[in-house]
Amino acid sequence: MEVVISIAVIGVLVIVFVGALRVASTSMVQSRELIRRSRVAKHAYTQVKAMNFFELFSCDSSLPQYGLLAKADGGLHSRAYNGVNATSFADFKSSASLLAIQQTVEENGFDHFDLSVEHMRRDKTGSVTPGVVTNLVPFRDTLLTVDPLPPAALTNYTTGDGYDDWDAGIQYADWNSDGDYYDSWMVYFVDPPLAVLPPDTFIVPPAFMGVGGQVYALHSKDEIPVSSVFLNIVPSRIVEMPDTRLKRVTFRLWNRKKRLVSTEVWLISEKDITGETTDDMESALPLDVTNPLPGIYLFERMGIPQINALDLPINNSYAASNIAVRADAGQPLVFTGRTGPLASVFLSTAPYWTPGFILSVLDNGSADVMGAFSIPANNITLSLVEGANTLGGIAQNPASGALSPFWKVNVTYDRRAPVFDPGAEIPANNATVFTRTPFVGVRFFDDTASTSAVAGIARETVWVGTGPAAVSVSTTTGLYMDNWAVYNDSWVVVASTASGLIEPLPNGAWVYVTAEGGDRAGYKANKSWRFFVNSNPADMTPPDIDTINIAPGFPTEISCHIYDNQSGVDWRTVDLTVRDSALNVKARVNKVSTPRMADYFNPIAVPNGGKLIFRSTEAWSAGNYTATISADNFNGISFSTSPLFVVP
């Protein structure tokens, strides 16, 4: 027995020892891999820092040409930065560094690496999300706002229009029109001017640099004849990629099983290469516009109808965030803000960049010695179109020619008041209804004959009141239903907030309705009408339930008309219960189980009642089902029906 126990103990010890040895071996292997990963990352960082900042692009060493765009895709077919024609990946100086990284990757037992490059910038304005404590933000281009649309080749680089969504002065620009966005040039002032331009170079637009036509974008000073002298000027380089001066580089390392084993993130600055002490941010010349602000609404106050609509008093106030500004021939839109002292400010309604300047300057002015400006934009005001408008501008230092970031803003111009659909109120003016819960409402819309892109209804201003006396007293809550599923339109409706339907009105009395509201531009409108409630108190006949339609499947749809033309259907008593063959309740629609009955009961479709419609939200198993539908009129007389149906 002792021998057996001894053998068992020894066996356990052997298993424990082997396990410990295995753990130690695994730990050693992982430790060695960690050391190799660290070695590769350090070498990669050294190579990336040594690369030309303007040749640092996203790449993947597992792809042909490291994933850089081929010639057919608007890629590596222009002149390389060393002045030779680039016909392959190896022609670019950066290829040596990338190949060196791949060699280190393979020597350390890994498969490949990739670099993901984001253009970053320092931001002094409101584009930083509230609560974020850093001013480092990525170049973000998601909007298509330019006219005409950007070149098709740009879609290989970005999803937007090539302009930063916040700082439109930072952009992609195909300066030499060769279809790619890889190139960069050094800027030289050359005297005397060059008689012949070297290949793939150009004269820098005077408005871009603020100087004459002796400024050239060249690949190297070696392209300048020895008979000329040159002088670098600021900025010293023109690039086709967004010139943010900062790049966030994500380095990822993959093993031979194609699994990601390491990720490093580095912030690479142009300063590391050029030694310049400029800020890593947008242009040093600011342009902060305080009016007009993004998303505001502009209105015209010239005609009598416009003045009356703007001055009409209503019960509810506009939200504090709703900003409406006058812009017309009598009071032009005024651009205010701050830029550099004595800087020139140019304004336009053609908000896109062309090489050197904005297109079609309509208004301009100058800042004072403190940098503040206030410019009445008469021409811009007269060129506004009803609906959406994009305004733009740029500031320029008249001495140095330095430009600010390009500023642009979207505004909405509205010239007409919203409208209560004339003669389309429900119930009609002076009509008699035979139910205490009729549909009471009127269409309220803000589109116009010229455009639907107008300010839109300001929901918070909508008010509707009903009452049995000549003085309108609000007995239920007024709702503005914008493209509501039931009505598929925009209505001001007398209804409770909870149910979306009207609460019972007094019987045998006139009901006076007043509806009012405004649009976002500040124009307001109102409408009043009345109707008589005459629900027959002697009605002893039950409601009618007909036009029953059941469409089994997924979803199963059940609909019917419920009405009582003498006393009206009380929607609060409407009930639909669906049971399977085992009498299990599969669905229930009534005031208790589905408090927002307006999602299922539509009083506008059937007078003195409504249309009940239900769609299942889950698939029901095949079998027999019963749909029990019941409702009362306003005298408490009930009716119920229970049609059968089969789900296949």
C-alpha positions as CSV (number, residue, x, y, z in Angstrom):
1,M,0.0,0.0,0.0
2,E,2.8,2.4,0.9
3,V,4.4,1.7,-2.5
4,V,1.2,2.7,-4.3
5,I,0.9,5.9,-2.3
6,S,4.6,6.7,-3.0
7,I,4.1,6.1,-6.7
8,A,1.0,8.4,-6.7
9,V,2.8,11.1,-4.9
10,I,5.8,10.9,-7.2
11,G,3.3,11.0,-10.2
12,V,1.7,14.2,-8.9
13,L,5.1,15.8,-8.3
14,V,6.1,14.9,-11.9
15,I,2.9,16.4,-13.3
16,V,3.4,19.6,-11.2
17,F,7.0,19.9,-12.3
18,V,6.2,19.4,-16.0
19,G,3.4,22.0,-15.7
20,A,5.7,24.5,-14.0
21,L,8.4,23.8,-16.7
22,R,5.8,24.4,-19.4
23,V,4.6,27.7,-17.9
24,A,8.2,28.8,-17.5
25,S,9.0,27.9,-21.1
26,T,5.9,29.7,-22.4
27,S,6.8,32.7,-20.2
28,M,10.3,32.7,-21.7
29,V,9.0,32.5,-25.2
30,Q,6.5,35.4,-24.6
31,S,9.2,37.4,-22.9
32,R,11.6,36.9,-25.9
33,E,8.7,37.9,-28.3
34,L,8.1,41.0,-26.3
35,I,11.7,41.9,-26.5
36,R,11.7,41.4,-30.3
37,R,8.5,43.4,-30.7
38,S,10.0,46.2,-28.7
39,R,13.1,46.1,-30.8
40,V,11.1,46.3,-34.1
41,A,9.0,49.1,-32.8
42,K,12.0,51.2,-31.7
43,H,13.7,50.6,-35.1
44,A,10.4,51.5,-36.9
45,Y,10.1,54.7,-34.9
46,T,13.6,55.7,-35.7
47,Q,13.0,55.1,-39.4
48,V,9.7,57.0,-39.4
49,K,11.3,60.0,-37.6
50,A,14.1,60.0,-40.3
51,M,11.6,60.0,-43.2
52,N,10.7,63.2,-45.0
53,F,7.6,64.4,-43.2
54,F,5.9,65.0,-46.5
55,E,6.5,61.4,-47.7
56,L,5.0,59.8,-44.6
57,F,1.8,58.1,-45.9
58,S,-0.3,55.2,-44.8
59,C,1.1,51.9,-46.1
60,D,1.1,48.1,-45.7
61,S,4.2,46.1,-46.3
62,S,2.1,43.0,-47.2
63,L,0.7,44.7,-50.3
64,P,2.3,45.5,-53.7
65,Q,4.1,48.8,-53.5
66,Y,3.3,48.7,-49.8
67,G,-0.3,49.6,-50.6
68,L,0.5,53.1,-51.9
69,L,-1.8,54.0,-54.8
70,A,-0.8,52.7,-58.1
71,K,-0.6,54.9,-61.2
72,A,-4.1,53.7,-62.4
73,D,-5.6,54.9,-59.1
74,G,-4.1,58.4,-59.2
75,G,-1.0,57.4,-57.3
76,L,2.8,57.0,-57.7
77,H,3.2,58.4,-61.2
78,S,4.3,62.0,-60.6
79,R,7.8,63.2,-60.1
80,A,9.4,62.1,-56.8
81,Y,10.7,64.6,-54.3
82,N,14.3,64.0,-55.4
83,G,13.4,65.2,-58.9
84,V,13.4,61.9,-60.8
85,N,10.4,60.4,-62.4
86,A,8.6,58.0,-60.1
87,T,7.7,54.8,-62.0
88,S,7.7,52.5,-59.0
89,F,7.7,52.3,-55.2
90,A,11.5,52.2,-55.1
91,D,11.8,55.6,-56.8
92,F,10.6,57.4,-53.6
93,K,13.1,58.3,-50.9
94,S,10.7,57.0,-48.2
95,S,10.9,53.5,-49.7
96,A,14.4,53.0,-48.2
97,S,13.1,53.6,-44.7
98,L,10.0,51.4,-45.2
99,L,12.1,48.6,-46.7
100,A,14.5,48.9,-43.7
101,I,11.5,48.5,-41.3
102,Q,10.3,45.4,-43.2
103,Q,13.8,43.9,-43.1
104,T,13.9,44.3,-39.3
105,V,10.4,42.8,-39.1
106,E,11.4,39.7,-40.9
107,E,14.8,39.3,-39.1
108,N,12.9,39.3,-35.8
109,G,10.5,36.5,-36.9
110,F,7.4,38.6,-37.8
111,D,5.5,38.8,-41.1
112,H,4.7,42.4,-42.0
113,F,3.7,45.8,-40.6
114,D,1.4,48.6,-41.6
115,L,1.3,52.4,-40.9
116,S,-1.9,54.3,-40.6
117,V,-1.3,58.1,-40.9
118,E,-3.8,60.7,-39.7
119,H,-3.4,64.4,-40.3
120,M,-3.7,66.1,-36.9
121,R,-3.8,69.8,-35.9
122,R,-3.9,72.0,-32.9
123,D,-7.3,73.8,-32.7
124,K,-8.0,77.0,-30.8
125,T,-11.7,77.1,-31.6
126,G,-15.0,75.4,-30.8
127,S,-14.3,72.3,-32.9
128,V,-13.0,70.6,-29.8
129,T,-15.9,68.7,-28.2
130,P,-17.0,70.1,-24.9
131,G,-15.3,68.2,-22.1
132,V,-12.2,67.3,-24.1
133,V,-9.1,68.7,-22.4
134,T,-6.8,68.5,-25.4
135,N,-6.7,70.8,-28.4
136,L,-5.3,68.1,-30.7
137,V,-7.9,67.2,-33.2
138,P,-7.7,65.1,-36.4
139,F,-8.3,66.5,-39.9
140,R,-11.9,65.5,-40.5
141,D,-13.5,65.5,-43.9
142,T,-16.9,64.0,-44.1
143,L,-19.0,66.7,-45.8
144,L,-19.7,67.4,-49.5
145,T,-20.1,71.1,-49.7
146,V,-18.1,72.3,-52.7
147,D,-19.4,73.3,-56.1
148,P,-18.6,71.7,-58.4
149,L,-18.0,68.3,-56.9
150,P,-14.4,67.3,-56.1
151,P,-12.4,65.2,-58.6
152,A,-13.1,61.5,-58.7
153,A,-9.5,60.8,-57.8
154,L,-10.0,62.4,-54.4
155,T,-12.3,59.5,-53.3
156,N,-9.1,57.4,-53.0
157,Y,-8.0,59.6,-50.2
158,T,-11.0,61.0,-48.3
159,T,-14.8,60.5,-48.2
160,G,-15.7,64.3,-48.2
161,D,-14.9,67.2,-50.4
162,G,-11.2,67.6,-49.5
163,Y,-11.8,70.4,-47.0
164,D,-11.6,70.1,-43.3
165,D,-15.1,70.3,-41.9
166,W,-14.0,72.9,-39.3
167,D,-11.1,74.7,-40.9
168,A,-11.7,74.9,-44.6
169,G,-8.3,76.5,-45.2
170,I,-6.8,73.0,-44.6
171,Q,-7.5,70.8,-47.6
172,Y,-6.4,68.3,-50.2
173,A,-5.2,70.2,-53.4
174,D,-4.0,68.7,-56.6
175,W,-1.7,71.6,-57.4
176,N,-0.1,70.1,-60.5
177,S,-3.4,68.5,-61.8
178,D,-1.7,65.1,-62.1
179,G,-4.5,63.1,-60.4
180,D,-2.7,62.3,-57.1
181,Y,-2.4,64.0,-53.8
182,Y,1.1,62.9,-52.8
183,D,3.3,65.8,-54.1
184,S,5.0,68.7,-52.3
185,W,7.2,71.5,-53.4
186,M,9.7,73.9,-51.9
187,V,8.8,77.6,-52.4
188,Y,11.5,79.9,-53.7
189,F,11.6,83.6,-54.7
190,V,13.7,83.6,-57.9
191,D,15.3,86.7,-59.4
192,P,15.3,87.1,-62.3
193,P,12.2,85.0,-63.1
194,L,12.7,81.6,-64.7
195,A,12.4,81.6,-68.5
196,V,11.5,77.9,-68.6
197,L,9.7,76.0,-65.8
198,P,11.2,72.7,-64.8
199,P,8.9,69.7,-65.2
200,D,6.1,69.3,-62.7
201,T,6.6,72.8,-61.1
202,F,4.5,76.0,-61.3
203,I,4.3,79.6,-60.5
204,V,2.8,80.2,-57.1
205,P,-0.5,82.2,-57.4
206,P,0.3,85.8,-56.2
207,A,-2.8,85.9,-54.0
208,F,-1.7,82.8,-52.2
209,M,1.7,84.2,-51.2
210,G,0.8,87.9,-51.3
211,V,3.7,88.6,-53.6
212,G,4.4,88.8,-57.3
213,G,4.9,86.1,-59.9
214,Q,8.6,85.4,-59.2
215,V,7.6,82.8,-56.5
216,Y,7.9,79.2,-57.7
217,A,7.0,75.8,-56.3
218,L,10.0,73.7,-57.2
219,H,11.2,70.3,-56.1
220,S,14.7,71.4,-55.4
221,K,16.8,74.6,-55.5
222,D,19.0,72.6,-57.9
223,E,16.3,73.4,-60.5
224,I,17.2,77.1,-60.3
225,P,19.7,78.3,-62.9
226,V,23.0,79.5,-61.5
227,S,22.4,82.9,-63.0
228,S,19.5,83.5,-60.6
229,V,19.4,84.1,-56.9
230,F,16.8,82.7,-54.6
231,L,15.4,83.4,-51.2
232,N,13.1,81.1,-49.3
233,I,9.9,82.8,-48.0
234,V,7.3,81.6,-45.5
235,P,5.5,79.3,-46.0
236,S,8.4,77.4,-47.4
237,R,6.5,74.5,-48.8
238,I,3.3,73.7,-50.7
239,V,1.8,70.3,-50.2
240,E,-1.1,68.4,-51.7
241,M,-2.0,66.5,-48.5
242,P,-3.7,68.5,-45.8
243,D,-0.9,70.8,-44.4
244,T,-1.6,70.3,-40.7
245,R,2.1,70.1,-39.7
246,L,1.3,67.1,-37.5
247,K,0.7,63.4,-38.2
248,R,-0.5,60.7,-35.9
249,V,1.1,57.5,-37.0
250,T,-0.3,54.1,-35.8
251,F,2.3,51.3,-36.3
252,R,0.9,47.7,-36.3
253,L,3.0,44.5,-36.3
254,W,1.7,41.2,-37.5
255,N,3.2,37.7,-36.9
256,R,3.5,34.9,-39.4
257,K,0.1,33.6,-38.5
258,K,-1.3,37.0,-39.7
259,R,-2.3,37.9,-36.2
260,L,-1.8,41.4,-34.7
261,V,0.8,41.3,-32.0
262,S,1.8,44.9,-31.4
263,T,0.4,48.4,-31.8
264,E,2.3,51.7,-31.3
265,V,1.0,55.3,-31.8
266,W,3.4,58.2,-32.4
267,L,2.8,61.9,-33.0
268,I,5.2,63.1,-35.7
269,S,5.7,66.8,-36.2
270,E,7.0,68.7,-39.2
271,K,9.2,70.6,-36.7
272,D,11.2,67.4,-36.2
273,I,12.4,67.7,-39.8
274,T,12.4,71.4,-40.6
275,G,13.4,72.7,-37.3
276,E,10.9,75.5,-37.7
277,T,9.3,76.9,-34.5
278,T,5.9,77.6,-36.0
279,D,2.8,76.4,-34.1
280,D,1.3,73.0,-35.0
281,M,-2.1,74.5,-35.7
282,E,-4.2,76.2,-38.3
283,S,-3.0,79.5,-39.8
284,A,-1.4,81.9,-37.5
285,L,-3.8,84.6,-38.8
286,P,-7.1,83.9,-37.0
287,L,-10.6,84.5,-38.4
288,D,-13.2,84.1,-35.7
289,V,-16.7,85.1,-37.0
290,T,-19.3,85.8,-34.4
291,N,-22.1,86.6,-36.8
292,P,-23.6,84.8,-38.7
293,L,-23.3,81.7,-36.6
294,P,-23.7,78.2,-38.0
295,G,-27.3,77.1,-38.4
296,I,-29.0,80.5,-37.9
297,Y,-32.0,81.6,-39.8
298,L,-32.2,84.7,-41.9
299,F,-35.5,86.5,-42.6
300,E,-36.7,89.4,-44.8
301,R,-38.7,92.2,-43.3
302,M,-39.8,94.4,-46.2
303,G,-43.4,93.7,-47.2
304,I,-46.5,94.2,-45.1
305,P,-47.3,90.5,-44.9
306,Q,-43.8,89.8,-43.6
307,I,-43.9,92.6,-41.0
308,N,-47.3,91.4,-39.8
309,A,-46.1,87.8,-39.5
310,L,-43.0,88.8,-37.6
311,D,-44.9,91.0,-35.2
312,L,-47.8,88.6,-34.5
313,P,-48.1,87.9,-30.8
314,I,-48.4,84.3,-29.8
315,N,-48.6,82.4,-26.4
316,N,-45.5,80.4,-26.6
317,S,-41.9,81.6,-26.8
318,Y,-39.0,80.5,-29.0
319,A,-36.2,78.4,-27.6
320,A,-33.2,80.4,-26.6
321,S,-31.1,78.4,-29.1
322,N,-33.2,79.6,-32.0
323,I,-31.5,82.5,-33.6
324,A,-33.1,84.5,-36.4
325,V,-31.4,87.6,-38.0
326,R,-32.7,90.1,-40.5
327,A,-31.1,90.2,-43.9
328,D,-32.7,92.3,-46.7
329,A,-32.2,95.5,-48.7
330,G,-33.4,97.6,-45.7
331,Q,-30.9,96.0,-43.3
332,P,-28.2,93.9,-44.8
333,L,-26.6,91.0,-43.0
334,V,-23.6,92.2,-41.0
335,F,-20.5,90.0,-40.6
336,T,-18.8,90.6,-37.3
337,G,-15.8,88.9,-35.7
338,R,-12.1,89.2,-35.0
339,T,-8.9,88.6,-37.0
340,G,-5.5,90.1,-37.1
341,P,-5.0,93.9,-36.7
342,L,-5.8,95.8,-39.9
343,A,-6.3,92.5,-41.8
344,S,-8.4,92.5,-44.9
345,V,-11.6,90.3,-44.8
346,F,-13.1,89.0,-48.0
347,L,-16.6,87.5,-48.1
348,S,-18.4,85.3,-50.6
349,T,-21.3,83.1,-51.3
350,A,-19.1,80.7,-53.3
351,P,-17.6,78.8,-50.4
352,Y,-14.9,76.8,-51.9
353,W,-11.2,77.1,-52.4
354,T,-9.4,77.6,-55.6
355,P,-5.6,77.7,-55.8
356,G,-4.8,80.9,-54.1
357,F,-8.1,82.5,-53.2
358,I,-11.9,82.2,-52.8
359,L,-13.9,82.6,-55.9
360,S,-16.1,85.6,-56.5
361,V,-15.6,88.0,-53.6
362,L,-18.8,89.9,-53.1
363,D,-18.1,92.0,-50.0
364,N,-15.0,93.0,-48.1
365,G,-13.7,95.2,-45.3
366,S,-10.9,95.7,-42.9
367,A,-10.3,95.0,-39.2
368,D,-9.4,97.7,-36.8
369,V,-6.1,98.0,-34.9
370,M,-7.5,95.5,-32.3
371,G,-8.5,93.0,-35.0
372,A,-12.3,93.5,-34.7
373,F,-14.4,93.9,-37.8
374,S,-18.0,94.6,-38.7
375,I,-18.8,94.5,-42.4
376,P,-22.3,95.1,-43.9
377,A,-22.6,92.6,-46.7
378,N,-24.9,94.3,-49.1
379,N,-24.0,92.2,-52.1
380,I,-24.2,88.9,-50.2
381,T,-27.6,89.9,-48.8
382,L,-29.0,90.6,-52.2
383,S,-27.6,87.3,-53.6
384,L,-29.2,85.1,-50.9
385,V,-31.6,82.5,-52.2
386,E,-34.6,81.2,-50.3
387,G,-33.6,78.0,-48.5
388,A,-30.0,76.8,-47.8
389,N,-27.1,79.1,-48.3
390,T,-23.4,78.6,-47.6
391,L,-21.3,81.7,-46.9
392,G,-17.6,81.9,-46.8
393,G,-14.7,84.2,-46.1
394,I,-11.0,84.6,-45.6
395,A,-8.7,87.1,-44.0
396,Q,-5.3,88.3,-45.3
397,N,-2.5,90.2,-43.7
398,P,-2.0,93.1,-46.2
399,A,1.7,93.4,-45.3
400,S,2.9,89.7,-45.4
401,G,0.1,88.2,-47.5
402,A,-0.5,85.5,-44.9
403,L,-3.9,84.0,-45.1
404,S,-6.3,82.8,-42.3
405,P,-8.1,79.5,-42.4
406,F,-11.0,79.6,-44.8
407,W,-14.2,80.1,-42.9
408,K,-17.6,78.9,-44.1
409,V,-21.1,78.6,-42.5
410,N,-24.4,77.2,-43.5
411,V,-27.5,79.4,-43.0
412,T,-31.2,79.2,-44.0
413,Y,-33.0,82.2,-45.6
414,D,-36.8,82.3,-45.3
415,R,-39.0,85.0,-46.8
416,R,-42.5,83.6,-46.1
417,A,-44.6,82.9,-43.0
418,P,-45.8,79.4,-42.2
419,V,-49.3,78.6,-43.3
420,F,-52.3,77.0,-41.7
421,D,-53.9,75.1,-44.6
422,P,-56.8,77.5,-45.6
423,G,-60.2,75.8,-45.5
424,A,-58.8,72.4,-44.6
425,E,-59.4,72.5,-40.8
426,I,-61.0,69.4,-39.3
427,P,-63.9,69.6,-38.3
428,A,-64.8,72.2,-40.8
429,N,-65.7,75.7,-39.6
430,N,-69.3,75.7,-38.2
431,A,-69.7,72.0,-38.8
432,T,-71.5,69.6,-36.4
433,V,-69.9,66.4,-35.2
434,F,-71.6,63.4,-33.6
435,T,-68.9,62.3,-31.4
436,R,-67.2,63.8,-28.3
437,T,-63.7,62.7,-29.5
438,P,-63.5,63.9,-33.1
439,F,-60.2,64.5,-34.8
440,V,-59.4,68.2,-34.3
441,G,-56.5,69.6,-36.3
442,V,-55.2,71.6,-39.2
443,R,-52.2,71.2,-41.4
444,F,-49.4,73.6,-40.5
445,F,-46.5,73.8,-42.9
446,D,-43.6,76.0,-43.9
447,D,-42.6,74.9,-47.4
448,T,-43.1,77.3,-50.3
449,A,-43.6,77.2,-54.0
450,S,-39.9,77.9,-54.7
451,T,-38.2,75.6,-52.2
452,S,-38.9,73.1,-49.5
453,A,-35.6,73.9,-47.8
454,V,-36.9,76.6,-45.5
455,A,-36.7,77.3,-41.8
456,G,-39.3,74.7,-40.7
457,I,-41.8,74.9,-37.9
458,A,-40.5,75.8,-34.4
459,R,-42.3,73.1,-32.4
460,E,-42.0,75.0,-29.1
461,T,-44.1,77.9,-30.4
462,V,-47.1,75.7,-31.4
463,W,-50.2,76.2,-29.2
464,V,-53.8,75.1,-29.7
465,G,-56.7,75.7,-27.4
466,T,-60.3,74.5,-27.3
467,G,-63.2,75.5,-25.2
468,P,-67.0,75.5,-25.1
469,A,-67.2,79.3,-24.8
470,A,-66.2,82.2,-27.1
471,V,-63.0,82.6,-25.1
472,S,-60.7,79.7,-26.0
473,V,-59.7,77.7,-23.0
474,S,-57.1,75.0,-23.3
475,T,-58.7,71.8,-22.1
476,T,-56.2,69.4,-23.7
477,T,-52.6,69.6,-24.9
478,G,-51.8,70.9,-28.4
479,L,-49.3,68.7,-30.3
480,Y,-47.4,69.4,-33.5
481,M,-47.2,66.2,-35.4
482,D,-44.4,66.4,-38.0
483,N,-44.7,63.6,-40.5
484,W,-46.5,61.6,-37.9
485,A,-46.9,57.9,-38.9
486,V,-50.6,58.0,-38.5
487,Y,-51.3,61.1,-40.6
488,N,-48.2,61.1,-42.8
489,D,-48.2,64.9,-42.7
490,S,-47.6,68.0,-40.5
491,W,-50.5,68.9,-38.3
492,V,-51.4,70.9,-35.3
493,V,-53.6,68.5,-33.4
494,V,-55.8,68.8,-30.3
495,A,-54.6,65.7,-28.4
496,S,-53.3,64.6,-25.0
497,T,-49.6,64.1,-24.7
498,A,-50.0,60.5,-23.3
499,S,-52.5,59.1,-25.8
500,G,-52.0,61.3,-28.9
501,L,-55.8,61.5,-29.1
502,I,-58.3,64.1,-28.0
503,E,-60.0,63.8,-24.6
504,P,-63.8,63.9,-24.6
505,L,-65.3,67.3,-25.3
506,P,-68.4,68.7,-23.7
507,N,-71.6,67.6,-25.4
508,G,-74.2,70.0,-26.8
509,A,-71.8,73.0,-27.1
510,W,-69.9,74.9,-29.5
511,V,-66.1,74.3,-29.4
512,Y,-63.9,77.1,-30.4
513,V,-60.4,76.3,-31.6
514,T,-57.4,78.6,-31.9
515,A,-54.1,77.3,-33.3
516,E,-50.9,79.3,-33.6
517,G,-47.2,78.9,-34.1
518,G,-44.1,80.1,-35.8
519,D,-41.2,79.0,-38.0
520,R,-37.6,79.1,-37.1
521,A,-37.1,82.4,-39.0
522,G,-39.5,84.2,-36.7
523,Y,-42.6,84.4,-38.9
524,K,-45.8,83.4,-37.1
525,A,-49.4,82.5,-38.0
526,N,-52.7,81.7,-36.3
527,K,-56.1,80.3,-37.2
528,S,-59.4,80.1,-35.4
529,W,-62.6,78.1,-36.1
530,R,-65.5,76.4,-34.3
531,F,-67.7,73.3,-34.5
532,F,-70.7,72.0,-32.6
533,V,-70.6,68.7,-30.6
534,N,-73.9,66.8,-30.9
535,S,-73.5,63.2,-29.5
536,N,-77.0,61.7,-29.3
537,P,-77.7,60.8,-25.6
538,A,-80.6,58.6,-26.6
539,D,-78.6,56.3,-28.9
540,M,-79.0,52.7,-27.7
541,T,-77.5,51.0,-30.8
542,P,-74.0,49.6,-30.5
543,P,-71.0,50.8,-32.5
544,D,-70.3,49.3,-35.9
545,I,-67.1,47.3,-36.5
546,D,-66.6,46.4,-40.1
547,T,-64.1,46.4,-43.0
548,I,-62.1,43.8,-41.0
549,N,-58.9,42.7,-42.7
550,I,-56.5,40.2,-41.3
551,A,-53.3,39.4,-43.2
552,P,-51.4,36.5,-41.4
553,G,-47.7,36.3,-41.6
554,F,-44.8,38.4,-40.3
555,P,-45.9,40.8,-39.5
556,T,-49.5,39.8,-39.0
557,E,-51.7,42.8,-39.7
558,I,-55.2,43.3,-38.3
559,S,-57.3,46.4,-39.2
560,C,-60.9,47.4,-39.1
561,H,-63.2,50.5,-39.0
562,I,-65.0,51.3,-35.7
563,Y,-67.6,54.0,-35.7
564,D,-71.0,55.1,-34.3
565,N,-72.7,57.8,-36.4
566,Q,-75.2,58.8,-33.7
567,S,-73.2,59.2,-30.5
568,G,-69.6,58.4,-31.5
569,V,-67.1,55.8,-30.4
570,D,-65.2,56.4,-27.2
571,W,-61.6,55.5,-28.2
572,R,-60.8,54.9,-24.5
573,T,-62.9,51.7,-24.7
574,V,-61.4,50.3,-27.9
575,D,-59.8,46.9,-27.2
576,L,-58.0,44.3,-29.5
577,T,-56.9,41.0,-28.0
578,V,-55.3,38.3,-30.0
579,R,-55.2,34.7,-28.5
580,D,-53.8,31.5,-29.8
581,S,-55.6,28.1,-29.8
582,A,-54.5,27.6,-26.1
583,L,-56.1,31.0,-25.2
584,N,-52.7,32.5,-24.6
585,V,-52.7,36.3,-25.2
586,K,-50.3,37.1,-28.0
587,A,-51.1,40.8,-28.3
588,R,-53.2,43.5,-26.7
589,V,-54.1,47.0,-27.8
590,N,-56.1,49.2,-25.4
591,K,-55.7,52.4,-23.3
592,V,-53.9,50.4,-20.5
593,S,-51.6,48.1,-22.4
594,T,-50.7,50.6,-25.1
595,P,-51.1,54.1,-23.6
596,R,-50.3,55.9,-26.8
597,M,-53.4,54.8,-28.6
598,A,-52.8,57.2,-31.5
599,D,-50.2,54.7,-32.8
600,Y,-53.0,52.2,-33.4
601,F,-56.2,54.2,-33.7
602,N,-56.6,56.9,-36.4
603,P,-59.7,59.1,-36.0
604,I,-59.1,61.1,-39.2
605,A,-59.7,58.0,-41.4
606,V,-63.2,57.2,-40.1
607,P,-65.6,59.9,-38.9
608,N,-67.3,59.4,-35.5
609,G,-64.7,56.7,-34.7
610,G,-61.5,55.7,-36.3
611,K,-59.5,53.0,-38.0
612,L,-57.8,50.4,-35.8
613,I,-54.6,49.0,-37.2
614,F,-52.2,46.6,-35.5
615,R,-49.0,44.9,-36.8
616,S,-47.3,42.2,-34.8
617,T,-43.7,42.8,-33.8
618,E,-42.7,39.2,-33.7
619,A,-43.4,36.0,-35.7
620,W,-46.2,33.9,-34.5
621,S,-46.1,30.1,-34.7
622,A,-48.4,28.3,-37.2
623,G,-51.9,27.7,-35.9
624,N,-55.3,29.0,-35.2
625,Y,-55.8,32.4,-33.6
626,T,-58.7,34.6,-32.5
627,A,-58.8,38.5,-32.7
628,T,-61.4,39.9,-30.3
629,I,-62.3,43.5,-31.1
630,S,-64.6,45.6,-28.9
631,A,-65.6,49.2,-28.3
632,D,-68.3,51.3,-26.6
633,N,-70.2,54.4,-27.7
634,F,-70.5,57.4,-25.5
635,N,-73.7,56.0,-23.9
636,G,-71.9,52.9,-22.8
637,I,-73.4,50.5,-25.4
638,S,-70.8,47.9,-26.4
639,F,-70.2,45.8,-29.4
640,S,-67.7,42.9,-29.8
641,T,-66.6,40.6,-32.6
642,S,-64.1,37.7,-32.6
643,P,-63.0,36.7,-36.1
644,L,-60.7,33.6,-36.5
645,F,-57.6,33.4,-38.6
646,V,-54.8,31.0,-39.3
647,V,-51.1,31.7,-39.4
648,P,-49.5,29.3,-41.9
